[in-house]
Structures are given as structure tokens and as C-alpha cells.
Amino acid sequence: MSSSLIHYIGRRLLQLIPIVLLIVLATYVLLRLAPGDMADVMAGESGSATPEYMAELRSQFNLNLPASTVFINYLRNLLHLDLGYSFRHGMPVADLIATRVGPTLLLMLSSILIAALGGITLGVLSARYRGSWLDEVISAFSTIGFATPVFWAGLVLIVVFSIHLRWLPSAGMSSIGGPPATSLEGLLERGKHLILPASTLAFFYLSIYVRITRSAMLEVYGLDFVRTARAKGLSELRVSLRHVLRNALLPVVTLTGLQLASLLGGSIVTETIFSWPGLGRLAFDAVFQRDINLLLGVFLFSSLLVVLMNLMVDILYAFLDPRIAGGRT
């Protein structure tokens, strides 16, 4: 690894510190601006509460302290890797996130895999047979996928494959009382539960991959080295896959990095529709419960995940193009 690349990685890591702090500050301010707090939610669930009981709840949850004091205390705890305590769930926020991060990563990686493989394949076919009926069909499919809301696609898949055809389960990560995840039967069952939410989340991004791959392929097709490869007598398949696609993948790498941030937002909707036990569903429930510590922890972890994945994309770009690490264009 060259010294310029090491300096580039170190510089990017230092840039993460103010980004993470701004994310935490913005999240905290927005949550504080929202009406109501945890004491109001608990009082509403119980039906009524005396002013004394409400004051006791706010004192227990430190809701009676100034917002600046609470935020400084939260930052002080972060320095000790303490994300706080969820009084709603009765356990540390870090433990809650640890139990939910696995399903979310599984859903995200599966959807990225489906979107990337399917989108690149369809994009290559669309560019290879430009102007044909196949190109028209793929373009129409990508337009439909781009214009379809995630929640609507999920509901349609549930109606078709769960209610009418009864092929796939519609909710959860496994059946109640099902086989353990360590067994082959348990893995197959979780795979069946994963198909619908992963397909729902991947449908929109697959359409974007198709468009990006097609346009990048068509641009590379017009370059001189492609005409030279054809003049040497190489087959069209080899030209498309080995020469054109290889040089058209850089925009796809960029798209993958950008997709991660959107995936976390889309996973909240998808996990809620399919009752998937991930971070998105946890954040959705925490909003209505006004569990500020839990929300801050989920947003902080999700932001770190997105920032680190984008850092990995930047490092991959630096490997592919050393001029980026050297600061030259």
C-alpha cells in the first residue's frame, strides 16, 4: 500500500469525526423538537396520570433537565461507548441494537445482491441489443420499478405470493416454534421469509442499476479500444463482458455506495410491512414510544454504518484510480 493511499485513508477517517457529531446533534435537536415525550406516551397508555406521577416519570427519565445538559451527558457517555439505556425495553441500547443489526444487514446485503446482479445483467442485455424488443421490455420494466413506491410493491407481493398463491410467508423472520436457525431446515425457512422483503427493497434499486449500466455500456461501446477489439476478431460476447462491462462498472461502484444510505431509509418501511425484526422496525417503534435514547442509538449506528461503507467505496476508488489518493484529477 502506497504512502499516498495511507494518507488518503487517514484523512478520510479524520473527516468522519465531525460528520458523526453533526449527525448526532441534528438527530437530537429534531427529536427534541417533536411534541411529547416518553412520560406523555406512558401516561396515555395508562389512561390517566396525576401531575405528581408525571413529574416523577420525567425525573426518572431525566426529561426535566435542560436539553443542553442531556446532550452533553450523552456525548460524555459516547466517549465510553455507552449508548444509554432504553427504559421502554428495560435494557441497554447497545444490547438492543446488537440483537437487531443481524437481520437488517442480512436484508440489506440480500437486496443489494439481487439489485446489483439483476440490474447489471439486464443493463448489459439492454445495451447489447439496443433498439430491439428486448431493450424495450427491459426499459419498460425499469421504468415501472423506478416509479413504484416501496410500500406498494411490498403490499402487492404479499397479496400475490402470500395470500393468493400461498407460496411464501408474509411476516417475520421465522415461524413461531419453527426449527432453530443452526439447522438446515431453519436456514431454509429463514430464506423463505427473506425472499419477499429483500425483493421489495431491491425492486427500486434494480431499476436504477439497469439504467446506470445501460448508459455506461453504451458510452464505452463508442470508444476507440472497443472498435480495435472488434477489428482483432474478438467475439461480441467477449468484447461486451471483458472490455466494455469492465470499464463501465465504476458508476455501479458509486451507486452501491450511495444505495446504502437509501437502503436504511427504505428498510424502515420494508421491515414494518413484513414485521422484519431489524433496526428499521426498532426505530419505527421507538418513534411512537418517544424512546429518545434508543432512537439516538439506532440513528448513530446506522449513520456510522453508512459512513464506513462509503469510506470503503472511496478506498476502492483510490485503488482503481491512484490519482484520487494523490489528490490529482
C-alpha positions in Angstrom: 0.0 0.0 0.0 1.5 3.3 -1.1 2.1 6.2 1.3 -0.3 8.5 -0.6 -3.1 5.9 -0.2 -2.4 5.6 3.5 -2.5 9.4 3.9 -5.8 9.4 1.9 -7.4 6.8 4.2 -6.2 8.7 7.3 -7.6 12.0 6.0 -11.0 10.4 5.3 -11.1 8.8 8.7 -10.5 12.2 10.4 -13.3 13.7 8.3 -15.7 11.1 9.8 -15.5 12.7 13.3 -17.2 16.0 12.6 -19.7 14.2 10.3 -20.7 11.8 13.1 -21.0 14.7 15.6 -23.2 16.7 13.3 -25.4 13.6 12.7 -25.9 13.1 16.5 -26.6 16.8 17.1 -29.1 17.1 14.2 -30.9 13.9 15.3 -31.1 15.1 18.9 -32.4 18.5 18.0 -35.1 17.1 15.7 -36.2 14.6 18.4 -36.4 17.4 21.0 -38.5 19.5 18.7 -41.1 16.7 18.3 -44.1 17.2 20.6 -44.5 14.9 23.6 -42.0 12.7 25.4 -41.9 9.2 26.9 -43.8 10.3 30.0 -46.7 11.5 27.9 -46.8 8.2 26.0 -46.8 6.1 29.2 -49.4 8.3 30.7 -51.6 8.0 27.6 -51.3 4.2 27.7 -52.3 4.0 31.3 -55.4 6.2 30.6 -54.6 9.0 33.0 -51.8 10.2 35.4 -51.5 12.7 38.2 -49.2 15.7 37.8 -47.1 14.2 40.6 -46.7 10.9 38.7 -45.8 12.8 35.5 -43.1 14.8 37.3 -41.8 11.6 38.8 -41.6 9.9 35.4 -39.8 12.9 33.9 -37.3 13.0 36.8 -36.7 9.2 36.3 -36.0 9.6 32.6 -34.0 12.9 33.0 -36.6 14.7 30.9 -36.7 17.6 33.4 -33.1 18.6 32.7 -32.1 21.2 30.2 -31.7 19.9 26.6 -28.1 21.0 26.5 -27.2 19.2 29.7 -28.8 16.0 28.5 -26.9 16.3 25.2 -23.6 16.9 26.9 -24.1 13.9 29.2 -25.0 11.8 26.1 -21.7 12.8 24.4 -19.8 12.0 27.5 -21.3 8.6 27.6 -20.5 8.1 24.0 -16.8 8.6 24.8 -17.1 5.5 27.0 -19.0 3.6 24.2 -22.2 3.8 26.2 -25.3 4.4 24.1 -27.6 4.8 27.1 -30.4 2.8 28.5 -33.8 2.1 27.0 -36.3 2.4 29.8 -39.1 1.3 27.5 -37.4 -2.1 26.8 -35.6 -2.3 30.1 -32.2 -3.0 28.7 -29.1 -1.1 27.3 -29.5 0.4 23.9 -26.3 -1.3 22.7 -27.7 -4.7 23.5 -30.9 -3.9 21.7 -29.0 -2.8 18.6 -26.8 -6.0 18.7 -29.9 -8.2 18.6 -31.4 -6.3 15.6 -28.4 -5.5 13.4 -28.0 -9.0 12.1 -31.5 -9.2 10.4 -31.0 -5.7 9.0 -27.6 -6.5 7.5 -29.0 -9.7 6.1 -31.9 -7.8 4.5 -29.6 -5.1 3.1 -27.0 -7.4 1.7 -29.6 -9.6 0.1 -31.3 -6.7 -1.5 -28.0 -5.2 -2.8 -27.1 -8.6 -4.2 -30.4 -9.0 -6.0 -30.4 -5.4 -7.3 -26.8 -5.5 -8.5 -26.8 -8.9 -10.2 -30.2 -8.5 -11.7 -29.7 -4.8 -12.7 -26.2 -5.3 -14.2 -27.4 -8.4 -16.2 -30.5 -6.6 -17.6 -28.4 -3.5 -18.3 -25.9 -5.5 -20.3 -28.6 -7.2 -22.3 -30.4 -3.8 -22.9 -27.2 -2.2 -24.1 -26.1 -5.2 -26.2 -29.4 -5.4 -28.0 -30.1 -1.7 -28.2 -33.3 -0.8 -30.1 -34.6 -4.3 -30.1 -37.8 -5.6 -28.5 -35.8 -6.9 -25.5 -34.4 -3.4 -24.9 -37.9 -2.0 -25.0 -39.2 -4.6 -22.5 -36.2 -4.1 -20.1 -36.6 -0.3 -20.3 -40.3 -0.5 -19.6 -39.6 -2.8 -16.6 -37.0 -0.4 -15.2 -39.4 2.5 -15.6 -42.1 0.6 -13.7 -39.7 -0.3 -10.9 -38.4 3.3 -10.7 -41.9 4.7 -10.3 -43.3 2.1 -7.9 -43.3 3.1 -4.2 -41.6 0.6 -1.9 -44.6 0.1 0.4 -46.9 -0.5 -2.6 -44.6 -3.1 -4.1 -44.4 -4.9 -0.8 -48.2 -5.0 -0.4 -48.6 -6.3 -3.9 -46.1 -9.1 -3.3 -47.9 -10.0 -0.1 -51.2 -10.2 -1.8 -49.9 -12.3 -4.8 -47.4 -14.6 -3.2 -48.7 -14.9 0.4 -52.5 -14.6 0.2 -53.4 -15.9 -3.3 -50.6 -18.3 -4.1 -49.6 -19.1 -0.5 -46.1 -19.8 -1.7 -44.2 -17.5 0.8 -44.7 -16.2 4.3 -45.7 -12.6 4.7 -44.3 -11.6 8.0 -41.5 -12.2 10.5 -38.1 -13.8 10.1 -39.2 -17.3 11.1 -42.4 -19.2 12.1 -43.4 -19.5 15.7 -41.9 -22.7 17.1 -40.0 -23.3 13.9 -36.7 -25.1 13.7 -33.5 -23.4 15.0 -31.5 -21.2 12.7 -28.5 -23.5 13.1 -30.2 -26.4 11.3 -30.7 -26.8 7.6 -34.5 -26.6 7.9 -34.1 -23.4 9.9 -31.9 -21.8 7.3 -34.3 -22.7 4.5 -37.2 -21.3 6.5 -35.5 -18.0 7.1 -34.6 -17.9 3.4 -38.3 -18.2 2.5 -39.1 -15.4 4.9 -36.3 -13.3 3.4 -37.5 -13.5 -0.3 -40.4 -11.1 -0.2 -38.8 -8.2 1.9 -35.5 -8.5 0.0 -37.2 -8.5 -3.3 -39.4 -5.5 -2.3 -36.3 -3.5 -1.2 -34.3 -4.5 -4.3 -37.0 -3.7 -6.9 -36.5 0.0 -6.9 -32.7 -0.2 -6.9 -32.6 -2.9 -9.6 -34.2 -0.4 -11.9 -31.5 2.2 -11.2 -28.8 -0.4 -11.8 -30.3 -1.2 -15.2 -30.3 2.4 -16.2 -26.8 3.2 -15.0 -25.3 0.0 -16.5 -27.0 0.5 -19.8 -25.9 4.2 -20.2 -22.4 3.3 -19.1 -22.2 0.4 -21.5 -23.4 2.5 -24.4 -20.8 5.2 -23.7 -18.0 2.6 -23.6 -19.2 0.9 -26.8 -18.3 4.1 -28.7 -14.7 4.3 -27.6 -11.7 3.5 -29.8 -10.4 0.5 -27.9 -13.7 -1.3 -28.4 -13.5 -0.8 -32.2 -10.0 -2.1 -32.0 -11.0 -5.2 -30.1 -13.7 -5.9 -32.7 -11.2 -5.4 -35.5 -9.0 -8.0 -34.0 -11.8 -10.5 -34.5 -12.9 -10.9 -30.9 -16.4 -12.3 -30.4 -19.1 -9.8 -29.5 -19.7 -11.6 -26.2 -16.1 -11.3 -25.2 -16.0 -7.6 -26.2 -19.1 -6.9 -24.1 -18.1 -8.7 -21.0 -14.3 -8.4 -20.9 -13.8 -4.9 -22.4 -17.0 -2.9 -22.2 -18.5 -4.1 -18.9 -15.2 -4.0 -17.1 -14.8 -0.3 -17.9 -18.5 0.5 -17.2 -18.5 -0.8 -13.6 -17.1 2.4 -12.0 -20.5 4.1 -11.9 -22.0 0.9 -10.5 -19.5 1.1 -7.6 -20.5 4.6 -6.9 -24.2 3.7 -7.0 -23.6 0.9 -4.5 -22.1 3.3 -2.0 -25.0 5.8 -2.4 -27.5 3.0 -2.3 -26.6 2.1 1.3 -27.9 5.3 2.8 -31.2 4.9 0.9 -31.5 1.3 1.9 -31.5 2.1 5.6 -34.4 4.5 5.0 -36.2 2.0 2.8 -35.7 -0.8 5.3 -37.8 1.1 7.9 -40.8 0.8 5.5 -40.0 -2.7 4.4 -39.3 -4.1 7.9 -42.5 -2.5 9.2 -44.6 -4.0 6.3 -43.1 -7.5 6.7 -42.6 -7.4 10.5 -38.9 -8.0 10.0 -37.1 -7.8 13.3 -34.4 -5.3 12.3 -33.1 -1.8 13.1 -35.8 -0.2 10.9 -38.6 -1.7 12.8 -36.9 -0.9 16.1 -36.6 2.8 15.1 -40.2 2.8 13.9 -41.5 1.6 17.3 -39.1 3.9 19.2 -40.6 7.0 17.4 -44.1 6.3 18.7 -42.7 5.4 22.1 -40.6 8.6 22.3 -37.6 6.5 23.3 -35.0 9.1 22.6 -32.0 7.1 23.8 -33.0 4.2 21.6 -33.6 6.4 18.6 -30.3 8.2 19.0 -28.5 4.9 19.3 -30.2 3.5 16.2 -29.5 6.6 14.1 -25.9 6.8 15.3 -25.2 3.2 14.5 -26.9 3.5 11.1 -25.1 6.7 10.3 -21.7 5.1 11.2 -22.6 2.1 9.0 -23.4 4.3 6.0 -20.3 6.5 6.5 -18.0 3.5 6.9 -19.4 1.8 3.8 -19.0 5.0 1.8 -15.4 5.1 3.1 -14.9 1.6 1.7 -16.2 2.7 -1.6 -13.8 5.7 -1.6 -10.9 3.4 -0.8 -11.9 1.1 -3.6 -12.0 4.0 -5.9 -8.5 5.0 -4.8 -7.3 1.5 -5.6 -8.9 1.7 -9.0 -7.7 5.2 -9.8 -4.5 6.2 -7.9 -5.0 9.8 -8.9 -7.8 10.1 -6.3 -5.4 9.2 -3.5 -2.8 11.6 -4.8 -5.2 14.5 -4.9 -4.9 14.9 -8.7 -7.7 14.7 -11.2 
